[in-house]
Amino acid sequence: MIELQEVTSLSDKHVHSHDSTSRRLIISVFLNLFITAAEVVGGLLSGSLSLLSDALHNLTDSTALLISYFARRIARKERDSVFTYGYKRAEVVASVINVTVLLSVTILLLKEALEKLLNRYTINAELMLWVAIVGLAGNVITALILYSGSKENLNVRSAFLHIMSDALSSVAVIVGSLLIRSFGWWFVDPLITLAIVAYVVLESLHILKESLKIVMQAVPSGISVEEIKEAIESLDMVKDAHHIHIWSSDGKDLYVECHATITENVKSLDRCIDEIEEKLKSLGVKHVTVQLEEGRCSERENC
């Protein structure tokens, strides 16, 4: 009864965590849409490219958060006869989409900033300043809402990255508006846009790299084939371990598939499998698939 209560409690906490993160994502969407509207109006009235670029950036953030929200709901679905591993990788796919969209937007911003830099234009620095302050406040609130969820998986982390990059760009716009108001340095506006583009590209490429590693089923960071092999072969009933595959479904849960050659004195195959699973789960592996054999692979060239 105690074990059942503990399992139920853990399950309830897991569901509550999912629901809480989903609520935070949808609240963040509405906050970002408000910021976007404010910056579009402010950018058009003030003539500030950096405000408009930040507004476009915020709009992609809203889209990213919506994708994250629906991907998180999909990821909660139980596995079935078609998606036998479940739907967790939907969040990784969402992360790839988010970053790809953001990188596409930076190309447009880069083109516009270079054109503006070559042609002097007038900016209402006072209006630019106050709109940027509103944008910063909204971004900080959104970042605080998403912070805890950003530690859990790449999907929420990529959404959090969108918000943090916007918060930093809002700070840059505020500084730029003060420089324009004080010294008339209009060229600061397109320069800020170029700085935003450079920052977003660098950070986005990192997230994209991590997401693609999961999609391509690469060995996750923090573990290695050699480590898994040594752990299995440390058991008395195992001669050697080979044909080892390690991957992750969502950047968090680890899966291992392997072959293990057993010793001649093994009396219980079930006990052998249990010990291998227990050993690997102590290393953080969630799911283990092991094929036991007595010498089968030594007789095959491509096992």
Secondary structure, DSSP 8 states (H G I E B T S, - for coil): -HHHHHHHHHHHHHHHHHHHHHHHHHHHHHHHHHHHHHHHHHHHHHT-HHHHHHHHHHHHHHHHHHHHHHHHHHHTS---SSSTT-STTHHHHHHHHHHHHHHHHHHHHHHHHHHHHTS-----HHHHHHHHHHHHHHHHHHHHHHTTGGGT-HHHHHHHHHHHHHHHHHHHHHHHHHHHHHH--TTHHHHHHHHHHHHHHHHHHHHHHHHHHHHTT---TT--HHHHHHHHHTSTTEEEEEEEEEEESSSSSEEEEEEEEE-TT---HHHHHHHHHHHHHTTTEEEEEEEEESSTGGG-S--
